[in-house]
Amino acid sequence: MLIQLSEILLQEGKTETFNAEIEMDSICFRLGEFKIVDKMPLTLQITNVGDRKLEIEGTGRLVVDIPCDRCLENVPTVFDLHIQQKLDMKQSEEERVKDLDESNFITQTELDVDQLVYDEVLIEWPLKVLCKEDCKGICSQCGANLNHETCSCEHTERLDPRMAAIRDIFSKFKEV
């Protein structure tokens, strides 16, 4: 959804509130594509604070299926969005790039809601997602989900041969 900002820019002190639908159905970036399973419209309040500067405040909620880092089962992950942005509309695209302004959700006088949400989700993306704290993961040999079944694979310890010297050092300390 695109929000036209030209009317707000015309009148200093003007505030408008929008209930903006999130149109995207997935989040896609280097890690892969992740399905959005639930989304709440974004409530945005845009204020002209004068001198062609805008303040954007908003809230919303998004639920994204992210695979568990151990067993790869999808985990519904909630993103409670709290948006606070200040925009200087006097700056050109080149000036924004030079100032490292990351407001790629603004084009001319239009605000791209999906791009704004995408940027916020990207910032809040969790480093690690687990389906449960004691997730057992998957078997490295047969791929069975160890949370739901046990496998009959022999789980002999396979150590990296490059670590043999360190293993020898530790085995000497066990004898003492």
Secondary structure, DSSP 8 states (H G I E B T S, - for coil): -EEE-HHHHHSTT-EEEEEE----SEEEETTEEEEEEEEEEEEEEEEEEETTEEEEEEEEEEEEEEE-TTT--EEEEEEEEEEEEEEETTS-HHHHHHTT---TTEETTEEEHHHHHHHHHHHH--S---SSTT---B-TTT--BTTT------------GGGHHHHHHHHHHHH-
